[in-house]
Amino acid sequence: MTRADSHNSTSSSRRRFLAVAGAASAVSASALAAAAMPMQQACAVSDDSELVKLEELIFEQREKAAAYDDEIIRLSEIWTAESRRLYEEALAAEVRSGIYRTPQERWELVTDIPECIEHNRLCNLQEPFLTKMGALIKQMFATPANTAEGRRAKVIVLLRCVMGDEWCDVNEMTYYPQLMARSLLIDFIGGEPGEAMRDQFA
């Protein structure tokens, strides 16, 4: 899925950038907060219901954003194919004439087609959900996990919303490094929540 702008960035890259940026900026804050927390207070905190609720809200935003995915992909395929066609056609004509367009001039020909305009409109509709999801992920990773259920919630969000969809593939379709990392994370959670997580990636 690509948004038709001058940098030709993909919608999945935008999702990953928002989620990764939010999680990365929250990691150091979370570590500092944990170090500053008095021992008795840390021991008293055992309920991770806030993290579980954040997990629910994050996936709610993810689902709302994904409602546009199929049409965004379809339109993207149309205008990227047209972009290639126009480029090859223009290049051949420019070689014959000796008059060359700039890359920006070629790009403007593509962004004027209806499919590209509609693609951008859908990406703009999708953006608020992705932005909200990124903010919720940042909040989640700034919140310490005290139970296996809280750690499970964080790992599921990490794998499915931050790391990208390839982490959700069944074992036979997952690349070896991702599969090994996922197995390690499942073992790290352990216990019944770990079994629930295994079911999601079986």
C-alpha positions as CSV (number, residue, x, y, z in Angstrom):
1,M,0.0,0.0,0.0
2,T,1.6,3.2,-1.1
3,R,0.5,6.7,-0.5
4,A,0.9,8.9,-3.6
5,D,3.3,11.6,-2.3
6,S,6.7,12.6,-3.5
7,H,8.4,10.1,-1.3
8,N,6.2,7.2,-2.4
9,S,5.9,5.9,1.2
10,T,3.8,2.9,2.0
11,S,0.8,2.8,4.3
12,S,2.3,-0.2,6.2
13,S,5.5,1.8,6.6
14,R,3.5,4.7,8.1
15,R,1.8,2.3,10.5
16,R,5.1,0.8,11.5
17,F,6.8,4.2,11.9
18,L,4.0,5.5,14.1
19,A,4.0,2.3,16.3
20,V,7.8,2.0,16.4
21,A,8.4,5.6,17.2
22,G,5.8,5.5,20.0
23,A,7.2,2.3,21.5
24,A,10.9,3.4,21.2
25,S,10.3,6.8,22.9
26,A,8.4,5.1,25.7
27,V,11.0,2.5,26.5
28,S,13.5,4.8,28.3
29,A,10.7,6.5,30.2
30,S,9.3,3.2,31.3
31,A,12.8,2.1,32.6
32,L,13.3,5.3,34.5
33,A,9.8,5.1,36.1
34,A,10.5,1.5,37.2
35,A,13.8,2.5,38.7
36,A,12.3,5.4,40.6
37,M,9.3,3.4,42.0
38,P,9.7,2.4,45.7
39,M,10.1,-1.3,46.3
40,Q,6.9,-1.6,48.4
41,Q,4.9,0.3,45.8
42,A,6.2,-2.0,43.0
43,C,5.2,-5.1,45.1
44,A,1.8,-3.7,45.8
45,V,1.0,-3.3,42.0
46,S,-0.2,-6.6,40.7
47,D,-3.2,-5.7,38.5
48,D,-2.4,-5.2,34.8
49,S,-6.0,-4.4,33.8
50,E,-4.8,-1.1,32.4
51,L,-2.5,-2.9,29.9
52,V,-5.2,-5.3,28.9
53,K,-7.6,-2.4,28.3
54,L,-4.9,-0.6,26.2
55,E,-4.4,-3.8,24.2
56,E,-8.2,-3.8,23.4
57,L,-8.2,-0.1,22.4
58,I,-5.1,-0.5,20.3
59,F,-6.6,-3.3,18.3
60,E,-9.8,-1.4,18.0
61,Q,-8.0,1.4,16.2
62,R,-6.0,-1.1,14.1
63,E,-9.3,-2.7,13.0
64,K,-10.8,0.7,12.1
65,A,-7.7,1.6,10.1
66,A,-7.6,-1.7,8.3
67,A,-11.2,-1.2,7.0
68,Y,-9.6,0.9,4.2
69,D,-6.8,-1.5,3.4
70,D,-8.3,-3.6,0.6
71,E,-9.4,-0.6,-1.4
72,I,-6.1,1.2,-0.7
73,I,-4.2,-1.8,-2.0
74,R,-6.4,-2.1,-5.1
75,L,-6.0,1.6,-6.0
76,S,-2.3,1.4,-5.3
77,E,-1.8,-1.4,-7.8
78,I,-3.6,0.7,-10.4
79,W,-1.7,3.9,-10.0
80,T,1.7,2.3,-9.5
81,A,1.2,0.3,-12.7
82,E,0.2,3.5,-14.5
83,S,3.3,5.2,-13.0
84,R,5.6,2.6,-14.5
85,R,3.7,2.7,-17.9
86,L,4.0,6.5,-18.0
87,Y,7.6,6.5,-17.1
88,E,8.6,3.9,-19.7
89,E,6.5,5.7,-22.4
90,A,7.8,9.1,-21.4
91,L,11.4,7.9,-21.3
92,A,11.1,6.4,-24.8
93,A,9.6,9.6,-26.2
94,E,12.1,11.8,-24.4
95,V,15.0,9.8,-25.8
96,R,13.7,10.3,-29.3
97,S,13.1,14.0,-28.8
98,G,16.0,14.8,-26.6
99,I,13.7,16.7,-24.3
100,Y,13.5,15.2,-20.8
101,R,11.0,15.7,-18.0
102,T,12.1,16.0,-14.4
103,P,11.1,13.2,-12.0
104,Q,8.7,15.6,-10.3
105,E,7.0,16.4,-13.7
106,R,6.5,12.6,-14.3
107,W,5.2,12.2,-10.8
108,E,2.6,14.9,-11.2
109,L,1.2,13.1,-14.2
110,V,0.5,10.1,-12.0
111,T,-0.9,11.9,-9.0
112,D,-3.5,13.5,-11.3
113,I,-5.2,10.2,-12.1
114,P,-8.5,9.5,-10.3
115,E,-7.2,6.3,-8.7
116,C,-4.3,8.1,-7.1
117,I,-6.5,10.9,-5.8
118,E,-9.0,8.4,-4.2
119,H,-6.0,6.4,-2.8
120,N,-4.8,9.5,-1.0
121,R,-8.3,10.4,0.2
122,L,-8.6,6.9,1.9
123,C,-5.1,7.2,3.4
124,N,-6.1,10.5,4.9
125,L,-9.3,8.8,6.4
126,Q,-7.1,6.1,7.8
127,E,-4.5,8.4,9.4
128,P,-6.4,9.4,12.6
129,F,-6.9,5.8,13.6
130,L,-3.2,5.1,13.0
131,T,-2.2,8.2,15.0
132,K,-4.5,7.2,17.9
133,M,-3.1,3.7,17.8
134,G,0.5,5.0,17.9
135,A,-0.4,7.2,21.0
136,L,-2.0,4.2,22.8
137,I,1.1,2.0,22.0
138,K,3.3,4.7,23.5
139,Q,1.1,4.8,26.6
140,M,1.2,1.0,26.9
141,F,5.0,0.7,26.7
142,A,5.4,3.5,29.3
143,T,3.3,1.4,31.7
144,P,5.2,-1.4,33.5
145,A,3.8,-4.9,33.3
146,N,3.6,-6.7,36.6
147,T,1.9,-10.0,35.6
148,A,2.1,-12.6,32.9
149,E,-1.2,-11.2,31.4
150,G,0.3,-7.7,31.2
151,R,3.4,-9.0,29.5
152,R,1.3,-11.0,27.1
153,A,-0.7,-7.9,26.2
154,K,2.6,-6.0,25.5
155,V,4.1,-8.8,23.4
156,I,1.0,-9.3,21.3
157,V,0.9,-5.5,20.5
158,L,4.6,-5.6,19.8
159,L,4.4,-8.5,17.4
160,R,1.1,-7.5,15.6
161,C,1.1,-3.7,15.6
162,V,4.8,-2.6,16.0
163,M,6.8,-5.3,14.2
164,G,4.5,-5.8,11.2
165,D,2.1,-8.4,9.8
166,E,4.8,-10.9,9.0
167,W,5.0,-11.8,12.7
168,C,1.4,-13.1,12.5
169,D,2.0,-15.7,9.8
170,V,1.6,-19.4,10.7
171,N,4.8,-21.1,11.6
172,E,5.3,-22.7,8.1
173,M,5.2,-19.2,6.5
174,T,7.3,-17.3,9.1
175,Y,11.0,-16.7,8.4
176,Y,13.4,-18.5,10.7
177,P,14.7,-15.4,12.6
178,Q,11.1,-14.1,13.3
179,L,10.0,-17.6,14.3
180,M,12.9,-18.0,16.7
181,A,12.3,-14.6,18.3
182,R,8.6,-15.3,18.6
183,S,9.2,-18.6,20.3
184,L,11.5,-16.9,22.8
185,L,8.9,-14.3,23.5
186,I,6.2,-17.0,24.0
187,D,8.5,-18.8,26.5
188,F,9.3,-15.5,28.2
189,I,5.6,-15.1,29.0
190,G,5.1,-18.7,30.1
191,G,2.1,-20.3,31.7
192,E,-1.5,-20.1,30.5
193,P,-1.1,-16.7,28.8
194,G,1.7,-18.2,26.8
195,E,-0.6,-20.9,25.6
196,A,-3.2,-18.3,24.5
197,M,-0.5,-16.6,22.6
198,R,0.6,-19.8,20.9
199,D,-3.0,-20.2,19.7
200,Q,-2.9,-16.9,17.9
201,F,0.2,-18.0,15.9
202,A,-0.5,-21.7,15.4
